[in-house]
Each structure stands twice: as C-alpha cells, then as structure tokens.
Amino acid sequence: MGKRKSKAKPPPKKRMDKLETVFSCPFCNHGTSVECRIDMKNMIGEASCGICQESFSTTITGICQSPV
C-alpha cells in the first residue's frame, strides 16, 4: 500500500527591513547629519552632510532596486 502524499507548504517569504537613511558624518563626526537619497528615475544615489556640506553621489545598480 502506498503512503499519502504530504502537502508541502512553500517557505515563508522573507520581509526586507527598511534601511536607515540618516547616519553620522565620517568627516565632521556629527551624529545624524548625513542624509541619503536614491533617485530611481535617474539611477543615482546621493549622501550629503548638512553640517560640513560634504557630499557623495554614485550610480546605482539593479541590486539596489526593490519591488514595490
């Protein structure tokens, strides 16, 4: 006699936690002064300090994109 097939459930989907958008500045060491922005339309990511006015921008890749 054969066994009944078990109903295997698919593994639960992992939830992506929201990433932080405010950091301390590595140049002036001021806490929570660096703000990060991602422009998905132009594929550019930018981090800028509100205290010492240092900024960094770079192009983003597909790995940064998340389905919304």
N, C-alpha and C positions, 0 to 999 in steps of 0.2 A: 504494500500500500504506500502511496506517495504522501509526502507531507504537504500541508497547505503553505502557499507562498506568503511570506510576511510582507506587510505593506511598509516598505521603507520610506521614511519621510526625508525630504531633502534637508541638508543642513541649514540652519537659520542664517539669514544674510547679516553680515557684519555692518554695523552702523558706523559711519565716518563721523568722528567728533569734529566740532568746529575748531579751526586753527586760530591761534591768537593773532591779533592784528596790531597790538601795541607792545613795544619792547623797550628795554633800556638802551641808551646810545653807547656804542663802543668807543666813541671819540670823547664825549664830554661826561660820560657815566651818569647822566641824568636819568632817573627812573621814569618809565612810561612816556618817553618823549619821542620815540621813533614810531611812526605810523606807516603801515604797509597797505598798498592798494594794488589791485590786479585789474587791468583793463582787458577783458576778454575779447572785446571787439578788435582792438589793435594788437593783441597778444603781447602786452608789455606789463611787467611787474615793477613797482617803484616803492622804495623805502626812503623816508625822509625824516630828519630830526627837526623838531620845532624850536629847539633851543639854539643849537650851533649851526643850523641850516645846512648840514651835510646831507647829501642825497645820493642814492644809487638806483639805477634803473637797468633792467635787462629784459631780453625777450623771454617769453615763457614757452614751454613745450606742451605737448598733449598730455604729459604725465600730470601736469598741474590741473588739468580740467576735470571737473567732476560733473556727473549728470545731475541736472536739476529738475 
